[in-house]
Amino acid sequence: MVPVRSTYRITLLVLLFWCALPGVAGSVSDEVLSARALEIEAAFLVKFSSYIHWPKQAFSSPDAPLVIGILGRDPFGSVLDTIARSYVMQGRNVEIRRCTDLRTLCSSHIVFVTVGAMESMEAIVASAADRPILLVGNAPDFLERGGMINFVVVNNRIRFDINVTNSHRAGLEISSKLLKVARTILQ
Amino acid sequence: MERRIFCGCLLSAFPLVIAVMLVSGFVQTTPAAAGQDGDLSVLSLDELLDLEVVSVAKVPEKLTKTPAAISVITGEDLRRNGVRSLPEALRMVPGLHVYQIDGNKWAVSARGFSSRFANKMLVMIDGRTVYSTLFSGVFWDVQDTMIEDIDRIEVIRGPGGTLWGANAVNGVINIITRDSADTQGSLVSLRAEDGPDGEVSVRHGGWLNDRLSYRVYGKYFDRDSFERSDGADAEDQWHQGRGGFRMDMNISAANKMTLQGDLYKGKSGETVRYVTPSYPYLNYGSEEAPVSGGNILGRWNRAFSDKSEITFQAYYDRIERNEFFIDETLDTIDLDMQHRLDLAESLEFLYGLGYRYTKSDTTGKETIPGIYSYAMDPRVARDNLFSGFVQARIGIVGGRGEITVGSKFEHNDYTGFEYQPSIRALWNFNERHALWASISRSIRTPSRIEDDSNINIGLVQPPVNGMMTFVRLMGNDEVDSEKVYSYESGYRGRLGENIFVDLSLFYNRYLDLLSGVPAGQITPEFSASGPHLVYPVLVANSRDAETYGLEMSCEVSVADWWRLTGGYSWLQMHLLDVGISQEARQGFGEDQNAENLFSLVSYMDLPHDLELNSAFYYVSSLDGLDIDSHVRVDLNLSWHVNRTVTLAAGCHNLFDDSHQEFSNAMDGILASEVPRKIYANLTISF
């Protein structure tokens, strides 16, 4: 049965071809993935400041620093500090603070809510209520629960969704340039 | 008695403006993005959006770690400067010479040899090589895509042969479009220019399933003709329709496939000069040359680990062009594979194989009006090109230094076996400063015109012994490839927090450049039009030349809302032979390039979602072509009205009614004056 044999031979060849190539089974661990993803998210977090308009009273002086608070166990580590150090937002330095409780949250302009801190999301939203604080997170239901910008991984890249109703309520104006590159906008 | 030769057309280019990089392989350069070192703060929003979370593929290489003169312009740069065509985009690249010849033709080259048929540059769109095998050079009027979908344009000045896995003598231009996952939703762009010119582009992107994204696009533009320096209508109006698609399938982060294709059809107007056998010997004619073509390309990239990655690519491309002097139908089939292997911590090994089949058919045009006979022998050429390359990158001194050695090998139907080795070294003083140097040998293989032509290209006046005497260009299948030895070095560094500087120096030695050489006796010949004489000119490896110069560029982030990029280049080119005529020198491109180029582009983000861009270009005179120096200022204001609508308005050539940028000493095309253009642009994305 010639046809059968030739099919068999092709299969064998294909198998040999794949086996000959090294590292077929190799893949990237989740750890590497999240480290890189967090690094990019950290850069976005700092970069967002240039696309948000805060009311004047949000800053105590014209050269007061822009404060980014981390709520929950800090996932970024030194990466965020490194990026913040070399960034100047409209003449302001960027300061990173690890918030231990909700009271310190009020002095921040941007607050990153870690997945771990999502348990107390309602309390966070309540204490930030009516203050110009941009709430950023990376949990699936973050925007529905009062968040403003939420990171998602799409097609191996970092994207984000924006809830403009929530940001409006806080008195924040998000530039249309940022809105333009967002994946989805919740009204 | 002094006799003069009247040459009117492209073919009269004595030193043949020619040729081709019969290359295979494709450039797989890496994004100019920051690496793993945490320096992401310098990236723009768009660049951040572009970063891959898992980069199993080659770790994105920092610009500062490439041992070559490389520049990158992004799609965002194009949008902000109101650029609507690929050659115009290249003006922004430091060290690239871009001269617009008429309404739809450009001369684009790096490091000398500028001409419409600049033949020492390799140009690729998404890995597909674009050039004509017949006369070589790139027909820029048919190289286009949806401008909004361009991710970036990478330009390497200098030989790209070994490092990039493809061969190119003076430079590589690689135009890369965005992944279809990044062009989701619908976009409509409308453009109106004084002229009146108009352009409409439409694109739609979506997901077929959660791994397979796609986009389709269509565009059409119509541009009015320019005027010539004497005020006459140049009749170089231009219109073209184009459509295409791209599909990307992410089977997994380490396994990706791309399928893309385009079709286009249009007309490119021109005024040509040709010789007639009777007084006044030179005549002019206008035409709208039909151009059409299409391509389809598939690519499969598989990473087995962060140490091993393989890419396969195949494409088919068809070009049809019927100009006054040029008629060719070209079919190309190209197959390529490339495999990267990290054999050890500090040893990266890269190799590739390629095959290309081309069929160049010139039977469409048997004769050219006037005295021109037009014949290629053979009329139809079927050529095979086999190629391979190997390259090793070795880290030294704990990764601070790097040495790259390799060579490309190929076998072509014109000159047989060829090799193109290079060695490059890079030294990082620290994270901020790096020096590099390289030595390479590259070749340019003869094109069909140099091998197959048998064409009457001019007329000797007054007639010899009272008989009409044709100048006939005769191809020579004995010719060898042109060879170039390049010596380069460069510095790249970050000064302070916000200033990037890039400097490169080069010396190129060209051997065996091809040109037409008067050969032998004037011989009588009989044809239907009666007896006449033939003055034969034979293609031969007859000239050597040298070029040297420097290129500088600088990027300054003045504030988080203001960025400046500047470029300066200085170029010298000399033919090494003594006693050749000025005419011959010109044809080679000596004094046909600006010695000094200067550019300054400013990017400002203003309040209320406004962006103001301005660009200043200075191009010194092209003495050999009698072209004066010129200054060009462009201005663009964009307003992101809301998430859906962006309005832009601007002016190219703000302070100048019009100026001529190039001339047509050799190619028979009459040059036009490049006019001021005022435009408005509406982009709707939803």
Interface residues (C-beta under 8 A of the other chain):
Chain A: L21 P22 G23 V24 G26 S27 V28 V32 L33 R36 A37 E39 I40 A42 A43 F44 V46 K47 S50 Y51 V79 T82 I83 A84 S86 Y87 V88 M89 Q90 G91 V153 V154 N155 N156 R157 I158 R159 S175 S176 K177 L178 L179 K180 V181 A182 I185
Chain B: Q36 G38 D39 L40 S41 V42 L43 L45 D46 L48 L49 D50 L51 E52 V53 V54 S55 V56 D179 A181 D182 S213 N250 A253 A254 F304 S305 D306 K307 S308 I310 L341 E497 A559 D560 W561 D605 D609 H640 V641 N642 R643 T646 S685
